[in-house]
Each structure stands twice: as structure tokens, then as C-alpha cells.
């Protein structure tokens, strides 16, 4: 880690060479354009909607009027970190088109950090100072097309790489209203509004988190609800491995468990993702049918996949009894899984309070019973 004084001297030298090589304004092509450097002292800032100011290392404006054309910022080797990307590059990129300069050999890391934090740069430039102060070499870094982004978009959110996850519950208030950036150990903090408190995530009205509170101290941490799908998936892998070594029928059983576990896991994860978080998902599950009460005495079971699995298991078992034993194992697995799941769903539905007919609220359809004297028996 360089000392404070050496880092300041390095920054001043590189900025001077970059300005002389790339920002010789005004010129014949841009006669109304000017540039300003904000190091070692801030001279021209970029005002943001929150009322604060940002001070990129170089600000290029169209005059008169100080219209921002673009901004440039320099990162030394020890500054190409995730903290710098979040605290400085992100608010700068949202305030103006940003050209980022990084040392040669750090472009790959800078690209990964920008993709990880969703930072859009106008350009990414790499620099290399020539020996003995004979100028500087500048080259635009080519990151190439991101071929993994469309593929990652097809995966469930839990299986996407961290760089391609779209965290819906991520707090972005600090980025929409950025405070002036502070480069730790380099440029002293400028005059700015009072520091904002740590951002917290306010849940919708009436919702509470796992600890009974209405706010999350760590809004980027989400615990998914308990699920049987990972256990089915792991069990399927174990059974499939055993079938590949010992009995062929176990191979089809394992593959069937893997498919069932993966499909269930995918559906649960998509439902959790669309619901916006574990608290909302538990208290406000996605409804696939309108909440309409049936007539008194009529009970409609909720939609279920278990009867379809049971029927598919019967057909596959019949086919396995005729053709091959491997298919027989898959059919039996579907029958067991569908039958047990169907039974558990029926028991759970029967025990729910919604199973009550609420006959007290409706007039009974049964004929009235009369006593010997022709009067109705009293309710007491």
C-alpha cells in the first residue's frame, strides 16, 4: 500500500499526463468545450438531485452554461476494489457519462467489479506511464460482448452467478441520491450535507420479518423458506449413483427424483423471487385462482400436481411391465411420490379452518323435525 504522499504525487502526475494527451480543449473540433481537474483541489463539481456534489478527477463541460459532456475518474492500483466501485464509480456513473482510467493489468478486475455492481461506463481506459517520465500510453479496454448474460437470464435467480443477479430488495436510495464521494486516504471530505444513516429496508405495512421487526438491518440477506426440493434432488443423485453401480432400476428412480426435485425447486424459487422476499412469500403467497367461496356443503380442493404425477406413474409402470425394467422403477417412484403427496395435501386441506362450511351463516336445506305436538324442537 503506497503512502498518502506518494499516492497523491502519483495521482497528480498521471492526471496531468492524461489531461495533456486526451483533453486538450478547446480545439478545432470542440471550440466551446473546456476541461477542469479536481486534484489536488476541487474546482468544478457535479451537482446531484440530493443537493450534494460529486468531484470527478476530470470534468469536461460545454460552455457557456457548464453543461456536463462527460466526467473522467482515475483509479490507482490499490483503488481498484469493490468499495471504490460502490462508493465512487457508481454515483459518478449515474451523475454523468463516466470514463474510468485504471492501470494496465487491472482492466479485467475493473470490468468484473462494474458488472457485479451494475455500473455502466462510457469508456474504460487503461494507462501505462513510460519510464523516466516520457509520457503515458493510453488504450481503450475492450471487454467484448457479455455472452453469459442472456444465458444467466434463463436460469433461476438462485442459480445465477452473483454478477448477474438482480436483487429486487437491494437498497438503492444511496445511489439514486448519492452523497459526495470520499476517496479514503487521498482527498479530504468536501463540504456536504450531514452523513445519511445506514440504509434499512422497510417492509410493506403489516408485514414483519423473521425477528418480528418491521425493518431489516441487512436488507441484502434473504433466507429462503424451508423446502423439500433440495433433499429430493440430493437423494436422487445418491440413488442414481447407486443405480449406476448396482441395480439398473435404481438408475431410473434416481433420475426421476432429480427431475422432480429440480422442477419443484425451480417453481418454489420463482415464486419466492416474484413475491419479493421470504416475509411476503409466507404471508402473501401467489394466488393462481380467484378466492371465491363455494356454495355451502361443497368443497373444491385446490389445484394440485400430485394426481397428474400419480396418473403418469401408473402409465409408466404399465409401460415398464411390458417393455423395460428401468422404466418400471421410474413409474413406481412417481406413484409413491404422487400418492403420498396427494394424501398429505388432502390431510392438510382438511385440517385448515377454511374447510368449515359456516352453516351457521346459512339457512339449512334439511327438512325441519317437528315434535309430537307439531311444534319445532327448541335449540336449547
C-alpha positions in Angstrom: 0.0 0.0 0.0 1.6 3.3 -1.0 1.9 6.1 1.5 -0.5 9.1 1.3 2.1 11.5 -0.1 3.3 9.0 -2.7 -0.2 8.3 -3.8 -1.0 12.0 -4.2 2.1 12.6 -6.2 1.3 9.6 -8.4 -2.3 10.7 -9.0 -1.2 14.3 -9.8 1.4 13.0 -12.3 -0.9 10.6 -14.1 -3.8 13.1 -14.2 -1.6 15.8 -15.7 -0.4 13.4 -18.4 -3.9 12.1 -19.2 -5.2 15.7 -19.5 -2.4 16.7 -21.8 -2.9 13.6 -24.0 -6.7 13.4 -24.2 -8.3 16.7 -23.1 -6.6 19.5 -25.0 -9.8 21.6 -25.0 -10.8 23.9 -26.6 -9.7 22.7 -30.0 -10.9 23.0 -33.7 -13.4 20.1 -33.3 -14.8 21.3 -30.0 -14.3 25.1 -29.7 -16.8 25.5 -26.9 -15.5 22.6 -24.7 -13.4 23.0 -21.6 -12.0 20.7 -19.0 -11.3 21.1 -15.3 -9.2 18.9 -13.0 -10.3 18.5 -9.4 -7.0 17.4 -8.0 -5.2 18.4 -5.8 -8.1 20.8 -5.1 -11.7 20.6 -6.1 -12.7 23.3 -8.6 -15.8 22.1 -10.5 -18.3 19.7 -9.1 -21.3 17.9 -10.5 -24.5 18.6 -8.5 -26.9 15.7 -7.9 -30.6 15.7 -7.1 -30.0 15.1 -3.4 -28.3 18.5 -3.2 -24.8 17.1 -2.8 -21.8 17.5 -5.0 -19.5 15.0 -6.7 -16.0 15.8 -7.8 -14.6 13.6 -10.5 -10.9 13.9 -11.2 -11.7 15.5 -14.6 -14.9 17.3 -15.7 -15.5 18.2 -19.3 -18.1 20.8 -20.0 -19.7 22.6 -22.9 -19.6 26.4 -22.5 -21.3 28.7 -21.8 -23.5 27.2 -19.1 -21.3 24.4 -17.6 -23.2 21.6 -19.4 -21.6 18.3 -18.5 -20.3 16.5 -21.5 -18.7 13.7 -19.5 -16.5 13.0 -16.5 -13.3 11.1 -16.0 -12.0 9.4 -12.9 -8.6 7.8 -12.2 -8.1 4.7 -10.0 -4.7 3.7 -8.9 -3.7 0.1 -8.5 -4.7 -0.1 -4.8 -8.0 1.6 -5.5 -9.5 -1.0 -7.9 -11.6 -2.5 -5.2 -15.3 -3.2 -4.7 -15.5 -0.5 -2.1 -14.3 2.1 -4.6 -16.7 0.7 -7.2 -19.7 1.1 -4.9 -18.8 4.3 -3.2 -17.3 6.3 -6.1 -17.7 4.7 -9.5 -21.4 4.0 -9.2 -22.6 7.5 -8.1 -20.3 9.1 -10.7 -21.6 6.9 -13.5 -25.2 7.9 -12.6 -24.4 11.6 -12.5 -22.6 11.9 -15.9 -21.1 9.7 -18.6 -18.0 8.3 -16.9 -14.7 7.4 -18.4 -12.7 5.3 -16.0 -8.9 5.1 -16.1 -7.2 2.1 -14.5 -3.6 0.9 -14.6 -2.6 -1.7 -17.1 -3.3 -5.2 -15.8 -6.3 -4.0 -13.8 -8.9 -3.8 -16.6 -10.2 -7.3 -16.1 -10.8 -6.7 -12.4 -12.5 -3.4 -13.1 -14.8 -5.0 -15.6 -15.8 -7.7 -13.1 -16.5 -5.0 -10.4 -18.6 -3.0 -12.8 -20.6 -6.0 -13.9 -21.0 -7.1 -10.3 -22.4 -3.7 -9.2 -24.3 -2.9 -12.3 -22.1 0.1 -13.2 -22.4 1.4 -16.8 -19.2 3.2 -18.0 -18.9 5.4 -21.1 -15.4 4.1 -21.6 -12.9 2.0 -19.8 -9.3 3.2 -20.4 -6.0 1.6 -19.3 -2.9 3.6 -18.9 0.8 2.9 -18.5 3.4 5.5 -17.7 6.6 5.4 -19.7 9.9 5.2 -17.9 11.8 8.3 -16.9 8.7 10.5 -17.4 8.5 10.2 -21.2 4.7 10.4 -21.4 1.9 8.0 -21.0 0.3 5.2 -23.1 -3.5 5.1 -23.2 -5.6 2.4 -24.7 -9.3 1.6 -24.6 -10.0 -1.7 -22.8 -12.2 -4.0 -24.9 -14.4 -6.2 -22.7 -16.1 -7.9 -25.6 -19.8 -8.9 -25.7 -21.1 -10.4 -22.5 -22.1 -13.9 -23.8 -23.1 -15.2 -20.4 -25.7 -12.6 -19.6 -28.5 -14.0 -21.8 -27.7 -17.5 -20.6 -27.8 -16.3 -17.0 -31.1 -14.7 -17.6 -32.7 -18.1 -18.3 -31.5 -19.6 -15.0 -33.5 -19.4 -11.8 -32.3 -16.5 -9.6 -30.7 -18.7 -7.0 -28.5 -20.4 -9.7 -27.4 -17.3 -11.4 -23.8 -16.1 -10.8 -23.6 -13.2 -8.4 -22.6 -10.7 -11.2 -25.9 -11.4 -13.0 -28.4 -11.4 -10.1 -31.0 -8.7 -10.0 -31.6 -8.2 -6.3 -35.1 -6.6 -6.2 -34.9 -5.8 -2.5 -31.5 -4.1 -2.7 -31.5 -0.7 -1.2 -30.5 1.9 -3.9 -31.6 5.1 -2.2 -27.9 6.0 -1.6 -27.2 5.6 -5.3 -30.3 7.5 -6.5 -29.4 10.3 -4.2 -25.6 9.9 -3.9 -23.7 11.9 -1.3 -20.3 13.4 -2.3 -17.8 10.7 -2.8 -14.9 10.4 -0.3 -11.7 8.7 -1.5 -10.3 7.2 1.7 -6.8 8.3 2.5 -6.5 10.5 -0.5 -8.8 13.5 -0.9 -10.3 15.0 2.2 -14.0 15.1 2.5 -15.7 18.1 0.9 -18.4 20.3 2.4 -21.6 18.2 2.2 -24.9 17.6 4.0 -24.8 15.5 7.1 -24.0 11.8 6.6 -27.0 9.7 6.0 -27.7 6.8 8.4 -27.2 3.2 7.3 -30.0 2.3 4.8 -32.6 -0.1 6.0 -35.4 -1.9 4.2 -38.9 -1.0 5.2 -41.3 -3.9 4.7 -44.9 -3.3 3.5 -47.5 -2.3 6.1 -48.5 -5.2 8.4 -45.5 -7.4 7.5 -42.8 -8.4 9.9 -39.5 -10.2 9.3 -38.2 -13.3 11.0 -37.3 -11.4 14.1 -40.7 -9.7 14.5 -39.4 -6.3 13.4 -40.6 -4.2 10.5 -37.1 -3.4 9.2 -34.1 -5.5 8.1 -30.7 -4.5 9.4 -29.1 -6.3 6.4 -31.5 -5.9 3.5 -29.3 -7.8 1.1 -29.5 -11.0 3.2 -32.5 -13.2 2.4 -33.2 -16.7 3.9 -35.5 -18.8 1.7 -38.3 -20.7 3.4 -37.8 -24.4 4.2 -38.1 -26.6 1.2 -38.1 -30.4 0.5 -36.8 -29.9 -3.1 -33.0 -29.8 -2.2 -33.4 -33.0 -0.2 -35.2 -34.7 -3.2 -32.5 -33.5 -5.5 -29.7 -34.8 -3.3 -31.4 -38.1 -2.7 -31.9 -38.5 -6.5 -28.1 -38.0 -7.0 -27.3 -40.7 -4.4 -29.9 -43.2 -5.8 -28.7 -42.6 -9.4 -25.1 -43.2 -8.4 -26.1 -46.4 -6.6 -28.1 -47.5 -9.7 -25.1 -46.9 -12.0 -23.1 -49.4 -9.8 -25.6 -52.0 -8.5 -29.2 -52.3 -9.8 -30.4 -50.7 -13.1 -33.8 -50.0 -11.7 -32.3 -47.6 -9.2 -30.9 -45.5 -12.0 -34.3 -44.5 -13.3 -35.5 -43.9 -9.7 -32.6 -41.5 -9.1 -33.2 -39.7 -12.4 -36.9 -39.3 -11.6 -36.1 -37.9 -8.1 -33.6 -35.5 -9.6 -36.2 -34.2 -12.1 -38.9 -33.9 -9.5 -36.6 -32.1 -7.1 -35.3 -29.7 -9.8 -38.7 -28.8 -11.1 -40.1 -28.2 -7.5 -37.0 -26.2 -6.6 -37.4 -24.1 -9.7 -41.1 -23.4 -9.1 -40.5 -22.5 -5.4 -37.6 -20.2 -6.3 -39.5 -18.4 -9.0 -42.5 -17.9 -6.6 -40.2 -16.6 -3.9 -38.5 -14.3 -6.4 -41.7 -12.9 -7.7 -43.1 -12.4 -4.2 -40.3 -10.1 -3.3 -38.9 -11.8 -0.2 -39.5 -14.5 2.4 -41.8 -12.4 4.6 -44.1 -11.5 1.7 -43.9 -15.0 0.3 -45.0 -16.6 3.5 -47.8 -14.2 4.3 -49.0 -13.3 0.8 -48.4 -16.4 -1.5 -49.1 -16.1 -5.1 -52.7 -16.9 -5.9 -53.4 -18.9 -9.1 -57.2 -19.0 -8.7 -59.7 -16.3 -7.5 -60.7 -16.5 -3.9 -64.3 -17.4 -4.4 -66.2 -19.3 -1.7 -68.1 -22.4 -3.0 -71.8 -23.0 -2.0 -72.4 -24.4 1.5 -71.6 -28.1 1.7 -69.4 -28.1 -1.5 -65.7 -28.4 -1.1 -63.3 -27.8 -4.0 -59.8 -28.9 -3.4 -57.0 -26.5 -4.5 -55.1 -27.2 -7.7 -52.5 -29.9 -7.3 -49.9 -31.6 -9.4 -50.0 -34.8 -7.4 -52.9 -36.5 -9.3 -51.0 -35.9 -12.5 -47.9 -37.5 -11.1 -49.9 -40.4 -9.8 -51.5 -41.0 -13.2 -48.2 -40.6 -15.0 -46.7 -43.1 -12.7 -49.4 -45.7 -13.5 -48.9 -45.3 -17.2 -45.1 -45.5 -16.9 -45.4 -48.5 -14.6 -47.6 -50.3 -17.2 -45.1 -49.5 -19.9 -42.2 -50.8 -17.8 -44.0 -54.0 -17.1 -44.3 -54.6 -20.9 -41.0 -53.2 -22.2 -38.0 -52.5 -19.9 -37.4 -52.7 -16.2 -35.7 -49.3 -16.0 -39.0 -47.6 -16.9 -40.7 -49.7 -14.2 -38.6 -48.1 -11.4 -39.4 -44.6 -12.6 -43.2 -45.4 -12.7 -43.2 -46.8 -9.2 -41.3 -43.7 -7.9 -43.9 -41.4 -9.5 -46.7 -43.5 -8.0 -45.2 -43.3 -4.5 -44.4 -39.7 -4.7 -47.8 -38.7 -6.2 -49.8 -40.9 -3.8 -48.0 -39.7 -0.6 -48.1 -36.1 -1.7 -51.7 -36.3 -2.6 -52.5 -37.8 0.8 -50.6 -35.1 2.7 -52.2 -32.3 0.7 -55.6 -33.7 1.4 -54.9 -34.1 5.1 -53.6 -30.5 5.3 -56.5 -29.1 3.4 -59.0 -31.0 5.6 -57.4 -29.6 8.8 -57.4 -26.0 7.5 -60.0 -23.7 9.0 -61.3 -22.9 5.5 -62.8 -26.4 5.5 -65.6 -25.3 7.8 -68.9 -25.0 6.0 -70.1 -21.9 8.0 -73.5 -23.5 8.1 -74.4 -21.1 10.9 -74.4 -18.3 8.4 -76.7 -20.1 6.0 -80.2 -21.5 6.3 -80.2 -25.3 6.4 -81.6 -27.2 3.4 -82.6 -30.2 5.5 -86.3 -30.6 6.4 -87.4 -29.4 9.8 -88.2 -32.0 12.5 -91.4 -31.4 14.4 -92.4 -32.8 17.8 -95.4 -34.8 18.6 -97.4 -31.7 19.3 -96.4 -30.2 15.9 -94.0 -27.6 17.3 -90.4 -27.3 16.4 -88.0 -28.5 19.0 -86.2 -25.7 20.7 -82.5 -25.1 20.1 -81.7 -25.3 23.8 
